[in-house]
Amino acid sequence: MTGLTGVPGAFGYGDSILVGERVRLRGVRDDDLPALAGWEMDPGRLITVSNWVAPPSEAAAKERGGKAARLQRPAASG
């Protein structure tokens, strides 16, 4: 790969690694938050991926998911 020289090149590169023959990955959307919160509150999943012992509340899990979604959105121009 050659060096990225601007935003369009970076987005093009990102698109090329997020799309395959059988899968197309996308960013987190607001309507994904209930499912993400459910996963974060699942004690069986939680204990295997973190150092937390107790699952977070639904509100805390949704807040973390919302922060991740906001970080993935392009900044508003103007």
N, CA, C and O atoms as a printed pandas DataFrame, in Angstrom:
     atom_number atom_name residue_name chain_id  residue_number  x_coord  y_coord  z_coord
0              1         N          MET        A               1    0.843   -1.187    0.000
1              2        CA          MET        A               1    0.000    0.000    0.000
2              3         C          MET        A               1    0.881    1.241    0.000
3              4         O          MET        A               1    1.896    1.291    0.694
4              5         N          THR        A               2    0.490    2.230   -0.774
5              6        CA          THR        A               2    1.197    3.508   -0.760
6              7         C          THR        A               2    0.670    4.342    0.391
7              8         O          THR        A               2   -0.374    4.029    0.963
8              9         N          GLY        A               3    1.380    5.390    0.730
9             10        CA          GLY        A               3    0.957    6.235    1.842
10            11         C          GLY        A               3   -0.367    6.927    1.569
11            12         O          GLY        A               3   -0.669    7.278    0.429
12            13         N          LEU        A               4   -1.149    7.121    2.612
13            14        CA          LEU        A               4   -2.414    7.835    2.485
14            15         C          LEU        A               4   -2.116    9.324    2.461
15            16         O          LEU        A               4   -1.378    9.834    3.303
16            17         N          THR        A               5   -2.694   10.014    1.491
17            18        CA          THR        A               5   -2.375   11.434    1.341
18            19         C          THR        A               5   -3.546   12.354    1.632
19            20         O          THR        A               5   -3.415   13.572    1.512
20            21         N          GLY        A               6   -4.681   11.802    2.010
21            22        CA          GLY        A               6   -5.826   12.659    2.309
22            23         C          GLY        A               6   -7.014   11.844    2.781
23            24         O          GLY        A               6   -6.980   10.614    2.826
24            25         N          VAL        A               7   -8.054   12.560    3.127
25            26        CA          VAL        A               7   -9.264   11.922    3.637
26            27         C          VAL        A               7   -9.882   10.968    2.613
27            28         O          VAL        A               7  -10.223    9.843    2.977
28            29         N          PRO        A               8  -10.040   11.371    1.346
29            30        CA          PRO        A               8  -10.639   10.429    0.388
30            31         C          PRO        A               8   -9.853    9.125    0.276
31            32         O          PRO        A               8  -10.446    8.050    0.183
32            33         N          GLY        A               9   -8.531    9.211    0.284
33            34        CA          GLY        A               9   -7.710    8.007    0.226
34            35         C          GLY        A               9   -7.885    7.134    1.456
35            36         O          GLY        A               9   -7.924    5.908    1.355
36            37         N          ALA        A              10   -7.988    7.762    2.609
37            38        CA          ALA        A              10   -8.183    7.010    3.855
38            39         C          ALA        A              10   -9.537    6.307    3.857
39            40         O          ALA        A              10   -9.634    5.144    4.247
40            41         N          PHE        A              11  -10.581    7.012    3.423
41            42        CA          PHE        A              11  -11.905    6.377    3.366
42            43         C          PHE        A              11  -11.925    5.260    2.331
43            44         O          PHE        A              11  -12.531    4.214    2.562
44            45         N          GLY        A              12  -11.273    5.470    1.200
45            46        CA          GLY        A              12  -11.204    4.421    0.183
46            47         C          GLY        A              12  -10.506    3.181    0.707
47            48         O          GLY        A              12  -10.955    2.060    0.467
48            49         N          TYR        A              13   -9.403    3.382    1.427
49            50        CA          TYR        A              13   -8.685    2.252    2.018
50            51         C          TYR        A              13   -9.565    1.546    3.043
51            52         O          TYR        A              13   -9.641    0.317    3.058
52            53         N          GLY        A              14  -10.234    2.324    3.906
53            54        CA          GLY        A              14  -11.125    1.728    4.910
54            55         C          GLY        A              14  -12.228    0.919    4.262
55            56         O          GLY        A              14  -12.539   -0.185    4.710
56            57         N          ASP        A              15  -12.822    1.462    3.206
57            58        CA          ASP        A              15  -13.878    0.730    2.506
58            59         C          ASP        A              15  -13.355   -0.566    1.913
59            60         O          ASP        A              15  -14.070   -1.568    1.887
60            61         N          SER        A              16  -12.131   -0.560    1.442
61            62        CA          SER        A              16  -11.583   -1.765    0.803
62            63         C          SER        A              16  -11.326   -2.884    1.807
63            64         O          SER        A              16  -11.388   -4.057    1.438
64            65         N          ILE        A              17  -11.042   -2.556    3.060
65            66        CA          ILE        A              17  -10.791   -3.615    4.039
66            67         C          ILE        A              17  -12.046   -4.021    4.802
67            68         O          ILE        A              17  -12.036   -5.022    5.519
68            69         N          LEU        A              18  -13.127   -3.258    4.657
69            70        CA          LEU        A              18  -14.357   -3.567    5.373
70            71         C          LEU        A              18  -15.384   -4.294    4.509
71            72         O          LEU        A              18  -16.470   -4.629    4.981
72            73         N          VAL        A              19  -15.045   -4.534    3.262
73            74        CA          VAL        A              19  -15.961   -5.216    2.351
74            75         C          VAL        A              19  -15.245   -6.431    1.782
75            76         O          VAL        A              19  -14.129   -6.330    1.271
76            77         N          GLY        A              20  -15.902   -7.577    1.880
77            78        CA          GLY        A              20  -15.340   -8.800    1.338
78            79         C          GLY        A              20  -16.341   -9.490    0.440
79            80         O          GLY        A              20  -17.396   -8.943    0.122
80            81         N          GLU        A              21  -16.002  -10.680    0.042
81            82        CA          GLU        A              21  -16.883  -11.430   -0.848
82            83         C          GLU        A              21  -18.203  -11.776   -0.161
83            84         O          GLU        A              21  -19.252  -11.792   -0.806
84            85         N          ARG        A              22  -18.157  -12.051    1.140
85            86        CA          ARG        A              22  -19.362  -12.475    1.854
86            87         C          ARG        A              22  -19.777  -11.562    2.999
87            88         O          ARG        A              22  -20.771  -11.837    3.672
88            89         N          VAL        A              23  -19.055  -10.510    3.227
89            90        CA          VAL        A              23  -19.369   -9.651    4.370
90            91         C          VAL        A              23  -19.080   -8.200    4.023
91            92         O          VAL        A              23  -18.171   -7.886    3.255
92            93         N          ARG        A              24  -19.886   -7.326    4.616
93            94        CA          ARG        A              24  -19.650   -5.890    4.504
94            95         C          ARG        A              24  -19.836   -5.312    5.898
95            96         O          ARG        A              24  -20.953   -5.284    6.414
96            97         N          LEU        A              25  -18.767   -4.856    6.503
97            98        CA          LEU        A              25  -18.834   -4.278    7.848
98            99         C          LEU        A              25  -19.229   -2.812    7.745
99           100         O          LEU        A              25  -18.918   -2.145    6.759
100          101         N          ARG        A              26  -19.902   -2.326    8.749
101          102        CA          ARG        A              26  -20.304   -0.930    8.786
102          103         C          ARG        A              26  -20.110   -0.401   10.190
103          104         O          ARG        A              26  -19.881   -1.171   11.122
104          105         N          GLY        A              27  -20.200    0.885   10.345
105          106        CA          GLY        A              27  -20.101    1.503   11.651
106          107         C          GLY        A              27  -21.340    1.244   12.493
107          108         O          GLY        A              27  -22.367    0.787   11.990
108          109         N          VAL        A              28  -21.228    1.539   13.764
109          110        CA          VAL        A              28  -22.341    1.376   14.698
110          111         C          VAL        A              28  -23.361    2.476   14.429
111          112         O          VAL        A              28  -23.000    3.635   14.223
112          113         N          ARG        A              29  -24.648    2.098   14.432
113          114        CA          ARG        A              29  -25.742    3.062   14.278
114          115         C          ARG        A              29  -26.557    3.091   15.568
115          116         O          ARG        A              29  -26.470    2.184   16.395
116          117         N          ASP        A              30  -27.343    4.141   15.722
117          118        CA          ASP        A              30  -28.153    4.287   16.933
118          119         C          ASP        A              30  -29.082    3.098   17.153
119          120         O          ASP        A              30  -29.306    2.693   18.294
120          121         N          ASP        A              31  -29.628    2.530   16.067
121          122        CA          ASP        A              31  -30.547    1.403   16.258
122          123         C          ASP        A              31  -29.821    0.114   16.646
123          124         O          ASP        A              31  -30.469   -0.891   16.936
124          125         N          ASP        A              32  -28.490    0.129   16.656
125          126        CA          ASP        A              32  -27.706   -1.015   17.133
126          127         C          ASP        A              32  -27.555   -1.019   18.656
127          128         O          ASP        A              32  -27.206   -2.042   19.245
128          129         N          LEU        A              33  -27.818    0.128   19.289
129          130        CA          LEU        A              33  -27.523    0.277   20.718
130          131         C          LEU        A              33  -28.237   -0.729   21.620
131          132         O          LEU        A              33  -27.607   -1.233   22.550
132          133         N          PRO        A              34  -29.515   -1.051   21.400
133          134        CA          PRO        A              34  -30.133   -2.052   22.280
134          135         C          PRO        A              34  -29.415   -3.410   22.244
135          136         O          PRO        A              34  -29.217   -4.034   23.287
136          137         N          ALA        A              35  -29.032   -3.857   21.067
137          138        CA          ALA        A              35  -28.319   -5.140   20.964
138          139         C          ALA        A              35  -26.944   -5.049   21.613
139          140         O          ALA        A              35  -26.528   -5.973   22.312
140          141         N          LEU        A              36  -26.237   -3.949   21.390
141          142        CA          LEU        A              36  -24.906   -3.789   21.998
142          143         C          LEU        A              36  -25.008   -3.729   23.515
143          144         O          LEU        A              36  -24.183   -4.310   24.220
144          145         N          ALA        A              37  -26.017   -3.027   24.016
145          146        CA          ALA        A              37  -26.203   -2.947   25.468
146          147         C          ALA        A              37  -26.501   -4.329   26.036
147          148         O          ALA        A              37  -25.993   -4.689   27.098
148          149         N          GLY        A              38  -27.327   -5.103   25.330
149          150        CA          GLY        A              38  -27.632   -6.462   25.781
150          151         C          GLY        A              38  -26.389   -7.322   25.860
151          152         O          GLY        A              38  -26.215   -8.085   26.810
152          153         N          TRP        A              39  -25.522   -7.202   24.865
153          154        CA          TRP        A              39  -24.266   -7.969   24.881
154          155         C          TRP        A              39  -23.392   -7.544   26.051
155          156         O          TRP        A              39  -22.789   -8.383   26.720
156          157         N          GLU        A              40  -23.325   -6.216   26.299
157          158        CA          GLU        A              40  -22.485   -5.728   27.396
158          159         C          GLU        A              40  -23.007   -6.157   28.756
159          160         O          GLU        A              40  -22.228   -6.305   29.697
160          161         N          MET        A              41  -24.309   -6.358   28.874
161          162        CA          MET        A              41  -24.892   -6.731   30.159
162          163         C          MET        A              41  -24.932   -8.242   30.359
163          164         O          MET        A              41  -25.349   -8.703   31.422
164          165         N          ASP        A              42  -24.515   -9.018   29.378
165          166        CA          ASP        A              42  -24.512  -10.481   29.484
166          167         C          ASP        A              42  -23.328  -10.916   30.347
167          168         O          ASP        A              42  -22.182  -10.797   29.913
168          169         N          PRO        A              43  -23.578  -11.415   31.554
169          170        CA          PRO        A              43  -22.473  -11.788   32.456
170          171         C          PRO        A              43  -21.554  -12.852   31.853
171          172         O          PRO        A              43  -20.346  -12.815   32.087
172          173         N          GLY        A              44  -22.092  -13.788   31.089
173          174        CA          GLY        A              44  -21.263  -14.826   30.491
174          175         C          GLY        A              44  -20.259  -14.276   29.497
175          176         O          GLY        A              44  -19.110  -14.716   29.459
176          177         N          ARG        A              45  -20.690  -13.313   28.691
177          178        CA          ARG        A              45  -19.786  -12.684   27.723
178          179         C          ARG        A              45  -18.843  -11.724   28.436
179          180         O          ARG        A              45  -17.652  -11.657   28.130
180          181         N          LEU        A              46  -19.386  -10.997   29.372
181          182        CA          LEU        A              46  -18.625   -9.968   30.062
182          183         C          LEU        A              46  -17.400  -10.526   30.775
183          184         O          LEU        A              46  -16.321   -9.938   30.707
184          185         N          ILE        A              47  -17.553  -11.619   31.435
185          186        CA          ILE        A              47  -16.445  -12.158   32.229
186          187         C          ILE        A              47  -15.291  -12.627   31.359
187          188         O          ILE        A              47  -14.152  -12.701   31.821
188          189         N          THR        A              48  -15.578  -12.945   30.104
189          190        CA          THR        A              48  -14.511  -13.434   29.218
190          191         C          THR        A              48  -13.753  -12.327   28.507
191          192         O          THR        A              48  -12.678  -12.583   27.965
192          193         N          VAL        A              49  -14.275  -11.103   28.491
193          194        CA          VAL        A              49  -13.624  -10.039   27.732
194          195         C          VAL        A              49  -13.203   -8.836   28.564
195          196         O          VAL        A              49  -12.710   -7.854   28.009
196          197         N          SER        A              50  -13.382   -8.886   29.867
197          198        CA          SER        A              50  -13.003   -7.734   30.674
198          199         C          SER        A              50  -12.620   -8.167   32.077
199          200         O          SER        A              50  -12.693   -9.341   32.440
200          201         N          ASN        A              51  -12.216   -7.186   32.839
201          202        CA          ASN        A              51  -11.888   -7.459   34.234
202          203         C          ASN        A              51  -13.045   -7.091   35.166
203          204         O          ASN        A              51  -12.863   -7.039   36.382
204          205         N          TRP        A              52  -14.237   -6.835   34.604
205          206        CA          TRP        A              52  -15.409   -6.529   35.407
206          207         C          TRP        A              52  -16.028   -7.814   35.919
207          208         O          TRP        A              52  -16.018   -8.835   35.231
208          209         N          VAL        A              53  -16.560   -7.762   37.117
209          210        CA          VAL        A              53  -17.232   -8.923   37.678
210          211         C          VAL        A              53  -18.743   -8.798   37.510
211          212         O          VAL        A              53  -19.421   -9.788   37.232
212          213         N          ALA        A              54  -19.272   -7.594   37.674
213          214        CA          ALA        A              54  -20.713   -7.361   37.558
214          215         C          ALA        A              54  -21.003   -6.629   36.250
215          216         O          ALA        A              54  -20.256   -5.726   35.874
216          217         N          PRO        A              55  -22.070   -7.000   35.555
217          218        CA          PRO        A              55  -22.408   -6.291   34.313
218          219         C          PRO        A              55  -22.861   -4.866   34.615
219          220         O          PRO        A              55  -23.374   -4.595   35.701
220          221         N          PRO        A              56  -22.673   -3.950   33.656
221          222        CA          PRO        A              56  -23.128   -2.576   33.874
222          223         C          PRO        A              56  -24.652   -2.503   33.769
223          224         O          PRO        A              56  -25.304   -3.432   33.291
224          225         N          SER        A              57  -25.193   -1.393   34.220
225          226        CA          SER        A              57  -26.627   -1.174   34.052
226          227         C          SER        A              57  -26.925   -0.988   32.573
227          228         O          SER        A              57  -26.021   -0.733   31.777
228          229         N          GLU        A              58  -28.190   -1.115   32.209
229          230        CA          GLU        A              58  -28.578   -0.925   30.808
230          231         C          GLU        A              58  -28.233    0.491   30.348
231          232         O          GLU        A              58  -27.746    0.677   29.233
232          233         N          ALA        A              59  -28.480    1.481   31.191
233          234        CA          ALA        A              59  -28.189    2.870   30.832
234          235         C          ALA        A              59  -26.698    3.077   30.593
235          236         O          ALA        A              59  -26.312    3.744   29.633
236          237         N          ALA        A              60  -25.852    2.509   31.460
237          238        CA          ALA        A              60  -24.404    2.656   31.296
238          239         C          ALA        A              60  -23.926    1.944   30.033
239          240         O          ALA        A              60  -23.054    2.455   29.330
240          241         N          ALA        A              61  -24.480    0.786   29.741
241          242        CA          ALA        A              61  -24.092    0.043   28.545
242          243         C          ALA        A              61  -24.491    0.808   27.290
243          244         O          ALA        A              61  -23.718    0.868   26.334
244          245         N          LYS        A              62  -25.694    1.396   27.279
245          246        CA          LYS        A              62  -26.133    2.178   26.121
246          247         C          LYS        A              62  -25.283    3.432   25.956
247          248         O          LYS        A              62  -24.975    3.835   24.834
248          249         N          GLU        A              63  -24.907    4.047   27.070
249          250        CA          GLU        A              63  -24.069    5.244   27.006
250          251         C          GLU        A              63  -22.717    4.929   26.378
251          252         O          GLU        A              63  -22.241    5.678   25.525
252          253         N          ARG        A              64  -22.093    3.826   26.792
253          254        CA          ARG        A              64  -20.811    3.431   26.198
254          255         C          ARG        A              64  -20.977    3.148   24.706
255          256         O          ARG        A              64  -20.130    3.541   23.905
256          257         N          GLY        A              65  -22.045    2.479   24.333
257          258        CA          GLY        A              65  -22.299    2.208   22.920
258          259         C          GLY        A              65  -22.547    3.481   22.136
259          260         O          GLY        A              65  -22.090    3.615   21.000
260          261         N          GLY        A              66  -23.265    4.413   22.733
261          262        CA          GLY        A              66  -23.518    5.695   22.083
262          263         C          GLY        A              66  -22.244    6.488   21.874
263          264         O          GLY        A              66  -22.077    7.137   20.841
264          265         N          LYS        A              67  -21.340    6.442   22.850
265          266        CA          LYS        A              67  -20.056    7.134   22.696
266          267         C          LYS        A              67  -19.271    6.529   21.543
267          268         O          LYS        A              67  -18.667    7.259   20.757
268          269         N          ALA        A              68  -19.269    5.213   21.432
269          270        CA          ALA        A              68  -18.555    4.553   20.337
270          271         C          ALA        A              68  -19.153    4.948   19.000
271          272         O          ALA        A              68  -18.423    5.182   18.037
272          273         N          ALA        A              69  -20.479    5.024   18.929
273          274        CA          ALA        A              69  -21.143    5.404   17.679
274          275         C          ALA        A              69  -20.793    6.843   17.308
275          276         O          ALA        A              69  -20.541    7.136   16.139
276          277         N          ARG        A              70  -20.776    7.744   18.291
277          278        CA          ARG        A              70  -20.444    9.143   18.011
278          279         C          ARG        A              70  -19.002    9.281   17.547
279          280         O          ARG        A              70  -18.714   10.121   16.695
280          281         N          LEU        A              71  -18.092    8.481   18.081
281          282        CA          LEU        A              71  -16.690    8.551   17.678
282          283         C          LEU        A              71  -16.497    8.093   16.239
283          284         O          LEU        A              71  -15.558    8.536   15.576
284          285         N          GLN        A              72  -17.359    7.221   15.744
285          286        CA          GLN        A              72  -17.231    6.708   14.393
286          287         C          GLN        A              72  -17.823    7.629   13.338
287          288         O          GLN        A              72  -17.524    7.480   12.154
288          289         N          ARG        A              73  -18.651    8.571   13.742
289          290        CA          ARG        A              73  -19.288    9.466   12.773
290          291         C          ARG        A              73  -18.298   10.528   12.332
291          292         O          ARG        A              73  -17.529   11.043   13.143
292          293         N          PRO        A              74  -18.317   10.858   11.041
293          294        CA          PRO        A              74  -17.450   11.960   10.571
294          295         C          PRO        A              74  -17.879   13.275   11.223
295          296         O          PRO        A              74  -19.062   13.496   11.482
296          297         N          ALA        A              75  -16.922   14.123   11.476
297          298        CA          ALA        A              75  -17.230   15.429   12.068
298          299         C          ALA        A              75  -18.062   16.254   11.102
299          300         O          ALA        A              75  -17.847   16.207    9.891
300          301         N          ALA        A              76  -19.007   17.006   11.637
301          302        CA          ALA        A              76  -19.849   17.870   10.806
302          303         C          ALA        A              76  -19.005   18.988   10.255
303          304         O          ALA        A              76  -18.206   19.584   10.977
304          305         N          SER        A              77  -19.172   19.276    8.994
305          306        CA          SER        A              77  -18.402   20.373    8.394
306          307         C          SER        A              77  -19.304   21.592    8.282
307          308         O          SER        A              77  -20.521   21.485    8.138
308          309         N          GLY        A              78  -18.681   22.726    8.352
309          310        CA          GLY        A              78  -19.479   23.928    8.134
310          311         C          GLY        A              78  -19.320   24.939    9.137
311          312         O          GLY        A              78  -19.946   25.996    9.053
